[in-house]
Amino acid sequence: MWEFLLDILFPPRCSGCRQQGAWLCQDCWRELALVRTPLCYRCGRLSLDFRLCRHCRRSGGLSRLIFCGYWQDPLRRMILNLKYRRWRVLANYLVELMVTSYGLVEGKADIIMPVPLHWQRGWSRGFNQAEVLALGVARRLQMRFANPLVRCRATQPQFGLTKTSRLANIEGAFALRAGRRGIINGKIIVVVDDVIATGSTIEECARVLRREGAKEVWGLVIARA
């Protein structure tokens, strides 16, 4: 009833074309630049189950990264509206995309978790969009949700930085919460974020998790920039 009243007071507008009637119209849904065949996210080669190919794999970190599409409108606009304009209703659409892409891979993970925000940014933004998405995917897939990582220092936004600066910016930024090692030990973990460019943030999360005993770490994101 509350959502019905809100729709009357503030009629839904498409996040892509701004037409009234839905938060994402059918025309814009069809225009989403989605990935239909698993690829290595680094080089774009065909790669079974979104695994990093042998040319791109780094030991001790991420073993695969599942991404739904590319950083293009209307998908780009949907992510920005969720992240900065707090259009939380768009998370439902994005979760469906992530669930569909996750279904393209063989095997099942044990735990799903978000890339954590530093508390200062979380306070200013009001929520962590990666956590909203991870919770949605966990509910849809009936997976265990956990939040064992903490961002222990504030970092600059990654967009706009060079590859070398991105790595330096994020190095040592994450740590495992005290007493949470038993949750991840020997488990396959999916780390969720909204968008990646070089993948340095999610790779750093994977390195920490593997060092603390995770069996394998996958990434799951909406878009690759």
C-alpha positions as CSV (number, residue, x, y, z in Angstrom):
1,M,0.0,0.0,0.0
2,W,2.9,2.4,0.8
3,E,4.5,1.7,-2.5
4,F,1.2,2.2,-4.3
5,L,0.7,5.6,-2.6
6,L,4.3,6.6,-3.5
7,D,3.6,5.7,-7.1
8,I,0.6,8.0,-7.1
9,L,2.5,10.9,-5.5
10,F,5.7,10.4,-7.4
11,P,4.9,8.5,-10.6
12,P,7.7,6.2,-11.8
13,R,9.9,7.5,-14.5
14,C,12.2,5.3,-16.6
15,S,15.8,5.5,-15.4
16,G,16.9,5.3,-19.1
17,C,14.5,7.6,-21.1
18,R,12.6,9.4,-18.3
19,Q,9.2,8.4,-19.7
20,Q,6.5,7.9,-17.1
21,G,5.0,4.5,-16.2
22,A,7.9,2.3,-15.0
23,W,11.3,2.6,-13.4
24,L,12.7,0.9,-16.5
25,C,10.6,0.7,-19.6
26,Q,10.6,-2.3,-22.0
27,D,12.4,-0.3,-24.7
28,C,15.3,0.6,-22.4
29,W,15.4,-3.0,-21.0
30,R,15.9,-4.3,-24.5
31,E,18.8,-1.8,-25.1
32,L,20.8,-3.0,-22.1
33,A,24.3,-4.0,-23.3
34,L,24.4,-7.4,-21.5
35,V,27.0,-10.2,-21.7
36,R,25.4,-13.4,-23.0
37,T,28.5,-15.5,-23.2
38,P,31.1,-15.9,-20.3
39,L,34.3,-13.8,-20.9
40,C,37.5,-13.1,-19.1
41,Y,36.8,-9.6,-17.8
42,R,40.4,-8.5,-18.3
43,C,41.1,-9.3,-21.9
44,G,37.6,-10.1,-23.2
45,R,38.5,-13.6,-24.5
46,L,35.9,-16.3,-24.2
47,S,36.4,-18.0,-20.9
48,L,34.4,-20.8,-19.3
49,D,32.4,-19.7,-16.3
50,F,33.8,-16.2,-16.4
51,R,37.2,-17.5,-15.2
52,L,40.2,-15.3,-15.6
53,C,42.1,-16.8,-18.5
54,R,45.6,-18.2,-18.1
55,H,47.0,-15.0,-19.5
56,C,45.3,-12.8,-16.9
57,R,45.1,-14.9,-13.8
58,R,46.9,-13.7,-10.7
59,S,47.8,-16.1,-8.0
60,G,46.2,-15.8,-4.6
61,G,43.3,-13.5,-5.7
62,L,40.2,-13.6,-7.8
63,S,39.6,-16.7,-9.8
64,R,36.6,-15.5,-11.8
65,L,34.6,-12.3,-12.3
66,I,30.9,-12.5,-13.4
67,F,29.7,-9.3,-15.0
68,C,26.3,-8.6,-16.4
69,G,27.0,-5.9,-19.0
70,Y,29.0,-2.8,-20.0
71,W,29.2,0.7,-18.6
72,Q,26.8,2.1,-21.2
73,D,23.4,3.8,-21.0
74,P,20.8,2.8,-19.9
75,L,22.7,0.4,-17.6
76,R,25.2,3.2,-16.6
77,R,22.3,5.5,-15.7
78,M,20.6,2.8,-13.6
79,I,23.7,2.3,-11.5
80,L,24.2,6.1,-11.0
81,N,20.6,6.6,-10.0
82,L,20.8,3.8,-7.4
83,K,24.2,5.0,-6.1
84,Y,23.8,8.8,-6.0
85,R,20.1,9.5,-6.3
86,R,19.1,6.6,-4.0
87,W,16.5,5.1,-6.4
88,R,16.5,2.0,-4.3
89,V,13.7,0.4,-6.4
90,L,16.2,0.0,-9.3
91,A,18.1,-2.5,-7.1
92,N,15.3,-5.0,-7.9
93,Y,16.1,-4.8,-11.6
94,L,19.8,-5.0,-11.1
95,V,19.5,-8.0,-8.8
96,E,17.6,-9.8,-11.5
97,L,20.4,-9.2,-14.0
98,M,23.0,-10.4,-11.5
99,V,21.0,-13.6,-10.7
100,T,20.7,-14.3,-14.5
101,S,24.5,-13.8,-15.0
102,Y,25.3,-16.0,-12.0
103,G,23.2,-18.7,-13.5
104,L,25.6,-18.9,-16.5
105,V,28.3,-20.5,-14.4
106,E,28.8,-24.1,-13.3
107,G,29.2,-24.8,-9.6
108,K,27.9,-23.0,-6.5
109,A,29.4,-20.7,-4.0
110,D,28.9,-20.9,-0.2
111,I,28.7,-17.2,0.8
112,I,27.9,-13.9,-0.8
113,M,29.2,-10.6,0.6
114,P,29.6,-7.0,-0.5
115,V,32.6,-4.8,-1.1
116,P,32.6,-2.7,2.1
117,L,32.4,1.1,2.3
118,H,34.4,3.1,4.7
119,W,32.1,4.3,7.5
120,Q,32.6,7.9,6.6
121,R,31.4,7.4,3.0
122,G,28.6,5.1,4.2
123,W,27.4,7.8,6.6
124,S,27.5,10.5,3.9
125,R,25.8,8.3,1.2
126,G,23.3,6.7,3.6
127,F,23.8,3.2,2.4
128,N,26.2,0.8,0.6
129,Q,24.8,-0.1,-2.8
130,A,27.0,-3.2,-3.0
131,E,25.4,-4.4,0.3
132,V,21.8,-3.8,-1.1
133,L,22.7,-5.8,-4.2
134,A,24.4,-8.6,-2.3
135,L,21.4,-9.0,0.0
136,G,19.0,-9.1,-2.9
137,V,21.0,-11.8,-4.7
138,A,21.4,-13.8,-1.5
139,R,17.7,-13.8,-1.0
140,R,16.9,-14.7,-4.6
141,L,19.4,-17.6,-4.7
142,Q,18.9,-18.6,-1.0
143,M,22.6,-18.2,-0.3
144,R,24.2,-17.3,2.9
145,F,24.9,-13.5,3.3
146,A,27.9,-12.3,5.4
147,N,29.8,-9.1,5.8
148,P,33.2,-10.2,7.1
149,L,35.4,-7.5,5.6
150,V,35.8,-4.0,6.8
151,R,37.4,-1.0,4.9
152,C,39.9,0.0,7.5
153,R,40.9,3.3,5.9
154,A,39.3,5.9,3.6
155,T,40.3,5.8,0.0
156,Q,39.8,8.1,-3.0
157,P,37.1,7.2,-5.6
158,Q,38.8,4.9,-8.1
159,F,37.3,6.5,-11.2
160,G,39.7,9.0,-12.7
161,L,42.8,7.4,-11.3
162,T,45.5,5.7,-13.4
163,K,46.0,2.0,-13.0
164,T,49.1,2.4,-10.9
165,S,47.3,5.0,-8.7
166,R,44.3,2.7,-8.3
167,L,46.5,-0.1,-7.0
168,A,48.3,2.2,-4.5
169,N,45.0,3.8,-3.4
170,I,43.3,0.5,-2.5
171,E,46.3,-1.5,-1.2
172,G,45.9,-2.5,2.4
173,A,42.4,-0.9,2.6
174,F,40.6,-4.0,3.7
175,A,40.8,-6.4,6.6
176,L,38.9,-9.3,8.1
177,R,36.8,-8.5,11.1
178,A,37.9,-10.0,14.4
179,G,36.6,-13.5,14.9
180,R,35.2,-13.9,11.4
181,R,37.8,-16.3,10.0
182,G,35.8,-19.4,10.7
183,I,33.0,-18.1,8.4
184,I,35.2,-18.0,5.3
185,N,37.7,-20.7,6.0
186,G,37.6,-23.3,3.2
187,K,34.6,-21.6,1.5
188,I,33.9,-20.3,-2.0
189,I,32.9,-16.7,-1.6
190,V,31.2,-14.3,-4.0
191,V,32.2,-10.6,-3.6
192,V,29.6,-8.2,-5.0
193,D,30.1,-4.6,-6.3
194,D,28.3,-2.4,-8.8
195,V,30.9,-1.5,-11.4
196,I,34.6,-2.3,-12.1
197,A,37.3,-0.8,-14.3
198,T,40.6,-2.4,-13.6
199,G,39.2,-4.6,-10.9
200,S,41.8,-3.5,-8.3
201,T,39.2,-3.0,-5.5
202,I,37.6,-6.5,-5.8
203,E,41.0,-8.1,-6.4
204,E,42.2,-6.6,-3.1
205,C,39.2,-8.0,-1.3
206,A,40.0,-11.4,-2.9
207,R,43.6,-11.3,-1.7
208,V,42.6,-10.6,1.9
209,L,40.0,-13.4,1.8
210,R,42.3,-15.9,0.3
211,R,45.1,-15.0,2.8
212,E,42.6,-15.6,5.6
213,G,41.6,-19.1,4.4
214,A,38.9,-18.8,1.7
215,K,39.1,-21.6,-0.8
216,E,38.1,-19.5,-3.8
217,V,36.9,-16.0,-4.4
218,W,34.5,-14.9,-7.3
219,G,33.5,-11.4,-8.2
220,L,29.9,-10.5,-9.2
221,V,29.3,-7.0,-10.6
222,I,26.7,-5.3,-12.8
223,A,29.0,-3.5,-15.3
224,R,32.5,-3.5,-16.6
225,A,33.8,0.0,-17.5
